[in-house]
């Protein structure tokens, strides 16, 4: 029942990190395994040619007024045996495509959550299902996490539509136990956890015995805990490199200046895969000070692949890859002093950095490899095809 062809539908085909980067490497891994991979993307911003992967431009993908044939475009004529949607939480698309093939949807985050971040405050994750009960909690309990409450009705409707799309799917894929719990709370029964794997080739660093460098990579936004990290920098003897861009970049620059740590906190901006791989390899410690429950925390295993340990918040899916005391140190989210202590402890012990980095490498090799990803994903595809065919026979 393993499919010989799959259609991936995604907003962007580009190499800019996050989900887009994962879709690219997942497509390449499937193709290397002998699966014919078709990709329909609203935006194609990469000229990279991957053997076994055929690209189709679908600029009308999110045009709700257009027929499905227009929205998906030429890719429909290829008649793939499975359709896999990434960040396309449109119930009408899922319902229409399911007429000709089983539909798999990836939940890369908390799809059925109005705010998208699924927590009330650091260390207090949400566990409820999406529904009208969310409404009184959005502002009074603070789970909206927005300064623009007028946007909440639209966000609530989008979460409702996203949940409806998930219920249309023959299988919902998540990439961590945290998101799997979110799906279970929302009544999604057909689901599977598929392991991520690093999206860039790791590099070998050097000079870790004398360097004291903390590297953060991610969006510069409040849920990522950048403010907590900069405040912790006051108590840590080391240099801090922040790789990424986001709406709070200038505010964080200002915070570093006010706290008089701007000489040790450098903002590198968004980096391409090659440069980011170099910075991770040259880190003493990779840090993930997230306030929200990270759906997974891909940067963590990117650092592990380069043999670098992590200090990260004990929240969300981080516990799926970080073993406290073995491959890094876990700290309570939002706790500046605990973060500073953990960073200081590892920066002072290059020998422990090496031991933990090796443990992280072993974790990636054993649990987060392309082979594990493809094996688990293909098993999910086969199960989705079997149940889809059975339902069609019953309906006939």
TIPA-498848 format. One record per residue (C-alpha): residue number from 1; y, z, x. Coordinates in nm, 2 decimals. Each point is the difference from the previous one (the first is absolute). Example, Ala and Ser with C-alpha at 12.3 -4.5 7.8 and 13.67 -1.06 7.14 Angstrom:
residues 2
<k: 1 north: -0.45 up: 0.78 east: 1.23> $
<k: 2 north: 0.34 up: -0.07 east: 0.14> $
//
This chain:
residues 396
<k: 1 north: 0.00 up: 0.00 east: 0.00> $
<k: 2 north: 0.23 up: 0.01 east: 0.30> $
<k: 3 north: 0.27 up: -0.26 east: -0.07> $
<k: 4 north: 0.05 up: -0.30 east: 0.23> $
<k: 5 north: 0.37 up: -0.04 east: -0.09> $
<k: 6 north: 0.28 up: 0.24 east: -0.10> $
<k: 7 north: 0.36 up: -0.06 east: -0.11> $
<k: 8 north: 0.25 up: 0.25 east: 0.12> $
<k: 9 north: 0.32 up: 0.02 east: -0.20> $
<k: 10 north: 0.29 up: 0.17 east: 0.16> $
<k: 11 north: 0.38 up: 0.01 east: 0.00> $
<k: 12 north: 0.05 up: -0.08 east: 0.36> $
<k: 13 north: -0.19 up: -0.17 east: 0.28> $
<k: 14 north: 0.17 up: 0.14 east: 0.30> $
<k: 15 north: -0.05 up: 0.23 east: 0.30> $
<k: 16 north: 0.26 up: 0.27 east: -0.07> $
<k: 17 north: -0.22 up: 0.31 east: -0.01> $
<k: 18 north: -0.14 up: 0.19 east: -0.29> $
<k: 19 north: -0.20 up: -0.17 east: -0.28> $
<k: 20 north: 0.09 up: -0.35 east: 0.11> $
<k: 21 north: -0.14 up: 0.06 east: 0.35> $
<k: 22 north: -0.32 up: 0.14 east: -0.15> $
<k: 23 north: -0.05 up: -0.30 east: -0.23> $
<k: 24 north: 0.03 up: -0.23 east: 0.30> $
<k: 25 north: -0.25 up: 0.18 east: 0.21> $
<k: 26 north: -0.24 up: 0.06 east: -0.29> $
<k: 27 north: 0.01 up: -0.38 east: -0.08> $
<k: 28 north: -0.08 up: -0.07 east: 0.36> $
<k: 29 north: -0.28 up: 0.25 east: 0.01> $
<k: 30 north: -0.16 up: -0.15 east: -0.32> $
<k: 31 north: 0.04 up: -0.35 east: 0.14> $
<k: 32 north: -0.17 up: 0.10 east: 0.33> $
<k: 33 north: -0.29 up: 0.13 east: -0.21> $
<k: 34 north: -0.04 up: -0.35 east: -0.16> $
<k: 35 north: 0.18 up: 0.06 east: -0.33> $
<k: 36 north: 0.23 up: -0.29 east: -0.10> $
<k: 37 north: 0.34 up: 0.17 east: -0.05> $
<k: 38 north: 0.28 up: -0.14 east: -0.22> $
<k: 39 north: 0.34 up: 0.16 east: -0.01> $
<k: 40 north: 0.26 up: -0.04 east: -0.27> $
<k: 41 north: 0.33 up: 0.15 east: 0.11> $
<k: 42 north: 0.34 up: 0.00 east: -0.16> $
<k: 43 north: 0.16 up: 0.00 east: 0.35> $
<k: 44 north: -0.15 up: -0.16 east: 0.31> $
<k: 45 north: 0.19 up: 0.12 east: 0.30> $
<k: 46 north: -0.25 up: -0.06 east: 0.28> $
<k: 47 north: -0.12 up: -0.32 east: 0.17> $
<k: 48 north: -0.31 up: 0.16 east: 0.13> $
<k: 49 north: -0.32 up: -0.20 east: -0.06> $
<k: 50 north: -0.31 up: 0.21 east: -0.06> $
<k: 51 north: -0.33 up: -0.19 east: 0.01> $
<k: 52 north: -0.17 up: 0.02 east: -0.34> $
<k: 53 north: 0.32 up: 0.10 east: -0.18> $
<k: 54 north: 0.18 up: -0.25 east: -0.23> $
<k: 55 north: 0.35 up: 0.08 east: -0.11> $
<k: 56 north: 0.15 up: -0.10 east: -0.34> $
<k: 57 north: 0.37 up: 0.06 east: -0.08> $
<k: 58 north: 0.05 up: 0.16 east: -0.34> $
<k: 59 north: 0.38 up: 0.04 east: -0.03> $
<k: 60 north: -0.03 up: 0.07 east: -0.38> $
<k: 61 north: -0.25 up: 0.28 east: 0.04> $
<k: 62 north: 0.23 up: 0.26 east: -0.15> $
<k: 63 north: 0.16 up: -0.23 east: -0.26> $
<k: 64 north: -0.12 up: 0.18 east: -0.32> $
<k: 65 north: 0.11 up: -0.29 east: -0.22> $
<k: 66 north: -0.22 up: -0.26 east: 0.18> $
<k: 67 north: -0.36 up: -0.09 east: -0.09> $
<k: 68 north: -0.27 up: 0.14 east: 0.23> $
<k: 69 north: -0.07 up: -0.34 east: 0.14> $
<k: 70 north: 0.36 up: -0.02 east: 0.12> $
<k: 71 north: 0.01 up: 0.36 east: 0.13> $
<k: 72 north: -0.32 up: -0.03 east: 0.21> $
<k: 73 north: 0.05 up: -0.37 east: 0.08> $
<k: 74 north: -0.24 up: -0.23 east: 0.18> $
<k: 75 north: -0.23 up: 0.29 east: 0.11> $
<k: 76 north: -0.15 up: 0.01 east: -0.35> $
<k: 77 north: -0.17 up: -0.34 east: 0.05> $
<k: 78 north: -0.20 up: 0.14 east: 0.29> $
<k: 79 north: -0.21 up: 0.21 east: -0.25> $
<k: 80 north: -0.06 up: 0.30 east: 0.23> $
<k: 81 north: -0.29 up: 0.22 east: -0.09> $
<k: 82 north: 0.22 up: 0.32 east: 0.01> $
<k: 83 north: 0.37 up: 0.05 east: -0.04> $
<k: 84 north: 0.16 up: 0.29 east: 0.19> $
<k: 85 north: 0.35 up: 0.11 east: -0.09> $
<k: 86 north: 0.22 up: 0.19 east: 0.25> $
<k: 87 north: 0.33 up: 0.15 east: -0.13> $
<k: 88 north: -0.02 up: -0.22 east: -0.30> $
<k: 89 north: -0.01 up: 0.26 east: -0.28> $
<k: 90 north: 0.04 up: -0.24 east: -0.28> $
<k: 91 north: -0.25 up: 0.05 east: -0.29> $
<k: 92 north: 0.05 up: -0.35 east: -0.14> $
<k: 93 north: -0.10 up: -0.15 east: 0.34> $
<k: 94 north: -0.31 up: 0.22 east: 0.02> $
<k: 95 north: -0.10 up: -0.08 east: -0.35> $
<k: 96 north: 0.05 up: -0.37 east: 0.04> $
<k: 97 north: -0.18 up: -0.03 east: 0.33> $
<k: 98 north: -0.30 up: 0.20 east: -0.12> $
<k: 99 north: -0.09 up: -0.28 east: -0.24> $
<k: 100 north: -0.13 up: -0.20 east: 0.30> $
<k: 101 north: -0.09 up: 0.25 east: 0.26> $
<k: 102 north: -0.03 up: 0.38 east: 0.05> $
<k: 103 north: 0.32 up: 0.16 east: 0.10> $
<k: 104 north: 0.04 up: 0.27 east: 0.27> $
<k: 105 north: 0.33 up: 0.18 east: 0.03> $
<k: 106 north: 0.11 up: 0.20 east: 0.31> $
<k: 107 north: 0.19 up: 0.32 east: -0.06> $
<k: 108 north: 0.18 up: 0.04 east: 0.33> $
<k: 109 north: 0.20 up: 0.28 east: -0.15> $
<k: 110 north: 0.05 up: 0.21 east: -0.31> $
<k: 111 north: 0.02 up: -0.29 east: -0.24> $
<k: 112 north: 0.00 up: 0.21 east: -0.32> $
<k: 113 north: 0.29 up: 0.22 east: 0.10> $
<k: 114 north: 0.36 up: -0.05 east: -0.11> $
<k: 115 north: 0.16 up: 0.12 east: 0.32> $
<k: 116 north: -0.28 up: -0.16 east: 0.21> $
<k: 117 north: -0.02 up: 0.31 east: 0.23> $
<k: 118 north: -0.21 up: 0.23 east: -0.22> $
<k: 119 north: 0.13 up: 0.34 east: 0.11> $
<k: 120 north: 0.24 up: 0.27 east: -0.12> $
<k: 121 north: 0.09 up: 0.14 east: 0.34> $
<k: 122 north: -0.15 up: 0.01 east: 0.34> $
<k: 123 north: -0.35 up: 0.15 east: -0.02> $
<k: 124 north: -0.01 up: -0.02 east: -0.38> $
<k: 125 north: -0.16 up: -0.33 east: -0.09> $
<k: 126 north: -0.02 up: -0.12 east: -0.36> $
<k: 127 north: -0.35 up: -0.02 east: -0.16> $
<k: 128 north: 0.09 up: -0.11 east: -0.35> $
<k: 129 north: -0.07 up: -0.33 east: -0.17> $
<k: 130 north: 0.28 up: -0.24 east: -0.08> $
<k: 131 north: 0.12 up: 0.04 east: -0.36> $
<k: 132 north: 0.27 up: 0.14 east: -0.22> $
<k: 133 north: -0.06 up: 0.34 east: 0.15> $
<k: 134 north: 0.16 up: -0.13 east: 0.32> $
<k: 135 north: 0.34 up: -0.04 east: -0.17> $
<k: 136 north: 0.10 up: 0.37 east: -0.02> $
<k: 137 north: -0.11 up: 0.04 east: 0.37> $
<k: 138 north: 0.20 up: -0.28 east: 0.15> $
<k: 139 north: 0.33 up: 0.17 east: 0.03> $
<k: 140 north: -0.05 up: 0.37 east: -0.08> $
<k: 141 north: -0.29 up: 0.04 east: 0.25> $
<k: 142 north: 0.14 up: -0.25 east: 0.25> $
<k: 143 north: -0.28 up: -0.25 east: 0.02> $
<k: 144 north: 0.23 up: -0.29 east: -0.07> $
<k: 145 north: 0.14 up: 0.02 east: 0.36> $
<k: 146 north: 0.30 up: -0.23 east: -0.08> $
<k: 147 north: 0.37 up: 0.04 east: -0.02> $
<k: 148 north: 0.01 up: -0.28 east: -0.26> $
<k: 149 north: -0.16 up: 0.14 east: -0.32> $
<k: 150 north: 0.10 up: -0.31 east: -0.20> $
<k: 151 north: -0.28 up: -0.18 east: 0.18> $
<k: 152 north: -0.27 up: 0.23 east: -0.13> $
<k: 153 north: -0.07 up: -0.18 east: -0.33> $
<k: 154 north: -0.07 up: -0.33 east: 0.19> $
<k: 155 north: -0.21 up: 0.18 east: 0.26> $
<k: 156 north: -0.20 up: 0.17 east: -0.28> $
<k: 157 north: -0.07 up: -0.33 east: -0.16> $
<k: 158 north: -0.11 up: -0.15 east: 0.33> $
<k: 159 north: -0.24 up: 0.29 east: 0.05> $
<k: 160 north: -0.14 up: -0.06 east: -0.35> $
<k: 161 north: -0.05 up: -0.37 east: 0.08> $
<k: 162 north: -0.15 up: 0.08 east: 0.33> $
<k: 163 north: -0.25 up: 0.23 east: -0.16> $
<k: 164 north: -0.09 up: -0.26 east: -0.26> $
<k: 165 north: -0.07 up: -0.25 east: 0.27> $
<k: 166 north: -0.24 up: 0.25 east: 0.17> $
<k: 167 north: -0.18 up: 0.04 east: -0.33> $
<k: 168 north: -0.05 up: -0.38 east: -0.02> $
<k: 169 north: -0.17 up: -0.01 east: 0.35> $
<k: 170 north: -0.37 up: -0.02 east: 0.06> $
<k: 171 north: 0.06 up: 0.21 east: 0.31> $
<k: 172 north: 0.30 up: 0.20 east: 0.13> $
<k: 173 north: 0.00 up: 0.04 east: 0.38> $
<k: 174 north: 0.19 up: 0.29 east: 0.16> $
<k: 175 north: 0.01 up: 0.09 east: 0.37> $
<k: 176 north: -0.01 up: 0.38 east: -0.01> $
<k: 177 north: -0.14 up: 0.30 east: -0.19> $
<k: 178 north: 0.36 up: 0.08 east: -0.11> $
<k: 179 north: 0.06 up: -0.32 east: -0.18> $
<k: 180 north: -0.36 up: 0.01 east: -0.13> $
<k: 181 north: 0.08 up: 0.33 east: -0.16> $
<k: 182 north: 0.31 up: -0.15 east: -0.16> $
<k: 183 north: -0.20 up: -0.28 east: -0.15> $
<k: 184 north: -0.27 up: 0.24 east: -0.13> $
<k: 185 north: 0.27 up: 0.21 east: -0.16> $
<k: 186 north: 0.12 up: -0.31 east: -0.18> $
<k: 187 north: -0.34 up: -0.09 east: -0.14> $
<k: 188 north: -0.09 up: -0.28 east: 0.24> $
<k: 189 north: -0.38 up: 0.00 east: 0.01> $
<k: 190 north: -0.08 up: -0.32 east: 0.20> $
<k: 191 north: 0.14 up: 0.09 east: 0.34> $
<k: 192 north: -0.09 up: 0.01 east: 0.37> $
<k: 193 north: 0.15 up: 0.13 east: 0.32> $
<k: 194 north: 0.02 up: -0.26 east: 0.27> $
<k: 195 north: 0.10 up: 0.09 east: 0.35> $
<k: 196 north: 0.31 up: -0.14 east: 0.16> $
<k: 197 north: -0.01 up: -0.11 east: 0.36> $
<k: 198 north: 0.28 up: -0.04 east: 0.26> $
<k: 199 north: 0.21 up: -0.31 east: -0.06> $
<k: 200 north: 0.10 up: -0.06 east: 0.36> $
<k: 201 north: -0.19 up: -0.02 east: 0.33> $
<k: 202 north: 0.03 up: 0.33 east: 0.18> $
<k: 203 north: 0.16 up: 0.02 east: 0.35> $
<k: 204 north: -0.07 up: 0.23 east: 0.29> $
<k: 205 north: 0.28 up: 0.24 east: 0.09> $
<k: 206 north: 0.07 up: 0.18 east: 0.32> $
<k: 207 north: 0.20 up: 0.29 east: 0.15> $
<k: 208 north: -0.10 up: 0.25 east: -0.27> $
<k: 209 north: -0.04 up: 0.28 east: 0.26> $
<k: 210 north: 0.38 up: 0.01 east: 0.06> $
<k: 211 north: 0.15 up: -0.15 east: -0.32> $
<k: 212 north: 0.10 up: 0.21 east: -0.31> $
<k: 213 north: 0.05 up: -0.27 east: -0.26> $
<k: 214 north: -0.04 up: 0.04 east: -0.38> $
<k: 215 north: -0.03 up: -0.33 east: -0.19> $
<k: 216 north: 0.06 up: -0.04 east: -0.38> $
<k: 217 north: -0.06 up: -0.34 east: -0.17> $
<k: 218 north: 0.08 up: -0.06 east: -0.36> $
<k: 219 north: 0.27 up: -0.04 east: -0.26> $
<k: 220 north: 0.31 up: 0.21 east: 0.06> $
<k: 221 north: 0.00 up: 0.16 east: -0.35> $
<k: 222 north: -0.01 up: 0.36 east: -0.12> $
<k: 223 north: -0.37 up: 0.02 east: -0.10> $
<k: 224 north: -0.10 up: -0.09 east: 0.36> $
<k: 225 north: 0.15 up: 0.33 east: 0.12> $
<k: 226 north: 0.23 up: -0.15 east: 0.26> $
<k: 227 north: 0.26 up: 0.27 east: -0.06> $
<k: 228 north: -0.26 up: 0.27 east: 0.06> $
<k: 229 north: -0.10 up: -0.18 east: 0.33> $
<k: 230 north: 0.36 up: -0.01 east: 0.12> $
<k: 231 north: 0.05 up: 0.37 east: -0.08> $
<k: 232 north: -0.32 up: 0.08 east: 0.19> $
<k: 233 north: 0.13 up: -0.19 east: 0.30> $
<k: 234 north: 0.25 up: 0.28 east: 0.06> $
<k: 235 north: -0.28 up: 0.23 east: 0.10> $
<k: 236 north: -0.22 up: -0.25 east: 0.20> $
<k: 237 north: 0.05 up: -0.10 east: 0.36> $
<k: 238 north: -0.07 up: -0.37 east: -0.03> $
<k: 239 north: 0.13 up: -0.34 east: -0.09> $
<k: 240 north: -0.04 up: -0.15 east: -0.35> $
<k: 241 north: -0.03 up: -0.36 east: -0.08> $
<k: 242 north: 0.03 up: -0.10 east: -0.37> $
<k: 243 north: -0.12 up: -0.35 east: -0.07> $
<k: 244 north: 0.09 up: -0.14 east: -0.34> $
<k: 245 north: 0.28 up: -0.09 east: -0.24> $
<k: 246 north: 0.10 up: 0.13 east: -0.34> $
<k: 247 north: 0.27 up: 0.11 east: -0.24> $
<k: 248 north: 0.05 up: 0.33 east: 0.18> $
<k: 249 north: 0.03 up: -0.13 east: 0.35> $
<k: 250 north: 0.37 up: 0.06 east: 0.04> $
<k: 251 north: -0.03 up: 0.35 east: -0.16> $
<k: 252 north: -0.27 up: 0.09 east: 0.25> $
<k: 253 north: 0.21 up: -0.12 east: 0.29> $
<k: 254 north: 0.28 up: 0.22 east: -0.14> $
<k: 255 north: -0.24 up: 0.30 east: -0.02> $
<k: 256 north: -0.11 up: -0.05 east: 0.36> $
<k: 257 north: 0.36 up: 0.00 east: 0.11> $
<k: 258 north: 0.09 up: 0.31 east: -0.21> $
<k: 259 north: -0.29 up: 0.19 east: 0.15> $
<k: 260 north: 0.09 up: -0.10 east: 0.35> $
<k: 261 north: -0.33 up: -0.17 east: 0.07> $
<k: 262 north: 0.12 up: -0.36 east: 0.00> $
<k: 263 north: -0.06 up: -0.03 east: 0.38> $
<k: 264 north: -0.37 up: 0.07 east: -0.06> $
<k: 265 north: -0.05 up: -0.18 east: -0.33> $
<k: 266 north: 0.00 up: -0.38 east: 0.02> $
<k: 267 north: -0.02 up: -0.23 east: -0.30> $
<k: 268 north: -0.18 up: -0.32 east: 0.10> $
<k: 269 north: 0.02 up: -0.18 east: -0.33> $
<k: 270 north: -0.28 up: -0.22 east: -0.14> $
<k: 271 north: -0.24 up: -0.12 east: 0.27> $
<k: 272 north: -0.24 up: -0.29 east: 0.00> $
<k: 273 north: -0.38 up: 0.07 east: 0.04> $
<k: 274 north: 0.00 up: -0.06 east: 0.38> $
<k: 275 north: 0.29 up: 0.23 east: 0.07> $
<k: 276 north: -0.11 up: 0.27 east: -0.24> $
<k: 277 north: -0.35 up: 0.00 east: 0.16> $
<k: 278 north: 0.16 up: 0.05 east: 0.34> $
<k: 279 north: 0.21 up: 0.30 east: -0.13> $
<k: 280 north: -0.30 up: 0.16 east: -0.16> $
<k: 281 north: -0.20 up: -0.03 east: 0.32> $
<k: 282 north: 0.29 up: 0.15 east: 0.20> $
<k: 283 north: 0.03 up: 0.30 east: -0.23> $
<k: 284 north: -0.10 up: 0.34 east: 0.10> $
<k: 285 north: -0.05 up: 0.08 east: -0.37> $
<k: 286 north: 0.03 up: -0.21 east: -0.32> $
<k: 287 north: 0.17 up: 0.20 east: -0.28> $
<k: 288 north: -0.02 up: -0.03 east: -0.37> $
<k: 289 north: 0.22 up: 0.27 east: -0.16> $
<k: 290 north: -0.04 up: -0.12 east: -0.36> $
<k: 291 north: 0.13 up: 0.20 east: -0.29> $
<k: 292 north: -0.19 up: -0.21 east: -0.26> $
<k: 293 north: -0.38 up: -0.03 east: -0.02> $
<k: 294 north: -0.05 up: -0.31 east: 0.22> $
<k: 295 north: -0.23 up: -0.24 east: -0.18> $
<k: 296 north: -0.17 up: -0.03 east: 0.35> $
<k: 297 north: 0.23 up: -0.02 east: 0.30> $
<k: 298 north: -0.10 up: -0.31 east: 0.18> $
<k: 299 north: 0.21 up: 0.07 east: 0.31> $
<k: 300 north: -0.23 up: 0.30 east: 0.07> $
<k: 301 north: -0.30 up: -0.21 east: 0.07> $
<k: 302 north: 0.22 up: -0.26 east: 0.18> $
<k: 303 north: 0.08 up: 0.28 east: 0.24> $
<k: 304 north: -0.36 up: 0.12 east: 0.02> $
<k: 305 north: -0.11 up: -0.36 east: 0.09> $
<k: 306 north: 0.24 up: 0.03 east: 0.30> $
<k: 307 north: -0.15 up: 0.33 east: 0.10> $
<k: 308 north: 0.30 up: 0.22 east: -0.11> $
<k: 309 north: -0.03 up: 0.32 east: -0.21> $
<k: 310 north: 0.19 up: 0.06 east: -0.31> $
<k: 311 north: 0.21 up: 0.29 east: -0.15> $
<k: 312 north: 0.02 up: -0.06 east: -0.37> $
<k: 313 north: 0.06 up: 0.17 east: -0.33> $
<k: 314 north: -0.30 up: 0.14 east: -0.18> $
<k: 315 north: 0.05 up: -0.20 east: -0.32> $
<k: 316 north: -0.13 up: -0.30 east: -0.19> $
<k: 317 north: -0.25 up: -0.23 east: 0.18> $
<k: 318 north: 0.09 up: 0.13 east: 0.35> $
<k: 319 north: -0.30 up: 0.23 east: 0.00> $
<k: 320 north: -0.23 up: -0.30 east: -0.04> $
<k: 321 north: 0.06 up: -0.09 east: 0.37> $
<k: 322 north: 0.17 up: 0.30 east: 0.17> $
<k: 323 north: -0.24 up: 0.28 east: 0.10> $
<k: 324 north: 0.21 up: 0.30 east: 0.07> $
<k: 325 north: -0.06 up: 0.13 east: 0.35> $
<k: 326 north: -0.22 up: -0.29 east: 0.10> $
<k: 327 north: 0.20 up: -0.33 east: -0.02> $
<k: 328 north: 0.34 up: 0.17 east: -0.06> $
<k: 329 north: 0.18 up: 0.28 east: -0.18> $
<k: 330 north: 0.07 up: 0.03 east: -0.37> $
<k: 331 north: 0.32 up: 0.19 east: -0.12> $
<k: 332 north: 0.13 up: 0.10 east: -0.34> $
<k: 333 north: 0.22 up: -0.28 east: -0.14> $
<k: 334 north: 0.37 up: 0.08 east: 0.03> $
<k: 335 north: -0.05 up: 0.30 east: 0.25> $
<k: 336 north: 0.24 up: -0.07 east: 0.28> $
<k: 337 north: -0.11 up: 0.29 east: 0.22> $
<k: 338 north: -0.37 up: -0.08 east: -0.04> $
<k: 339 north: 0.07 up: -0.36 east: 0.09> $
<k: 340 north: 0.20 up: 0.10 east: 0.31> $
<k: 341 north: -0.28 up: 0.24 east: 0.11> $
<k: 342 north: -0.27 up: -0.26 east: -0.03> $
<k: 343 north: 0.20 up: -0.26 east: 0.18> $
<k: 344 north: 0.09 up: 0.24 east: 0.28> $
<k: 345 north: -0.36 up: 0.11 east: 0.03> $
<k: 346 north: -0.13 up: -0.35 east: 0.06> $
<k: 347 north: 0.29 up: -0.12 east: 0.22> $
<k: 348 north: -0.07 up: 0.29 east: 0.23> $
<k: 349 north: -0.37 up: -0.09 east: 0.03> $
<k: 350 north: -0.07 up: -0.36 east: 0.13> $
<k: 351 north: -0.37 up: 0.10 east: 0.04> $
<k: 352 north: -0.02 up: 0.08 east: -0.37> $
<k: 353 north: 0.19 up: -0.32 east: -0.09> $
<k: 354 north: -0.27 up: -0.19 east: 0.18> $
<k: 355 north: -0.29 up: 0.19 east: -0.16> $
<k: 356 north: 0.15 up: -0.05 east: -0.35> $
<k: 357 north: 0.09 up: -0.36 east: 0.06> $
<k: 358 north: -0.36 up: -0.07 east: 0.10> $
<k: 359 north: -0.12 up: 0.17 east: -0.32> $
<k: 360 north: 0.24 up: -0.21 east: -0.20> $
<k: 361 north: -0.14 up: -0.32 east: 0.16> $
<k: 362 north: -0.35 up: 0.11 east: -0.09> $
<k: 363 north: 0.11 up: 0.06 east: -0.36> $
<k: 364 north: 0.14 up: -0.35 east: -0.03> $
<k: 365 north: -0.31 up: -0.16 east: 0.16> $
<k: 366 north: -0.23 up: 0.19 east: -0.23> $
<k: 367 north: 0.19 up: -0.01 east: -0.33> $
<k: 368 north: 0.30 up: -0.23 east: 0.00> $
<k: 369 north: -0.13 up: -0.33 east: 0.15> $
<k: 370 north: 0.03 up: -0.36 east: -0.13> $
<k: 371 north: -0.38 up: 0.01 east: -0.04> $
<k: 372 north: 0.00 up: 0.31 east: -0.22> $
<k: 373 north: 0.29 up: -0.15 east: -0.20> $
<k: 374 north: -0.17 up: -0.33 east: -0.07> $
<k: 375 north: -0.34 up: 0.16 east: -0.07> $
<k: 376 north: 0.14 up: 0.24 east: -0.26> $
<k: 377 north: 0.23 up: -0.26 east: -0.15> $
<k: 378 north: -0.27 up: -0.26 east: -0.04> $
<k: 379 north: -0.22 up: 0.26 east: -0.17> $
<k: 380 north: 0.28 up: 0.07 east: -0.24> $
<k: 381 north: 0.04 up: -0.37 east: -0.07> $
<k: 382 north: -0.37 up: -0.03 east: -0.07> $
<k: 383 north: 0.00 up: 0.29 east: -0.24> $
<k: 384 north: 0.31 up: -0.14 east: -0.18> $
<k: 385 north: -0.17 up: -0.34 east: -0.04> $
<k: 386 north: -0.32 up: 0.16 east: -0.13> $
<k: 387 north: 0.18 up: 0.20 east: -0.27> $
<k: 388 north: 0.23 up: -0.29 east: -0.09> $
<k: 389 north: -0.30 up: -0.23 east: -0.05> $
<k: 390 north: -0.18 up: 0.26 east: -0.21> $
<k: 391 north: 0.30 up: 0.05 east: -0.22> $
<k: 392 north: 0.03 up: -0.38 east: -0.05> $
<k: 393 north: -0.37 up: -0.02 east: -0.10> $
<k: 394 north: 0.04 up: 0.28 east: -0.25> $
<k: 395 north: 0.31 up: -0.17 east: -0.15> $
<k: 396 north: -0.17 up: -0.34 east: -0.02> $
//
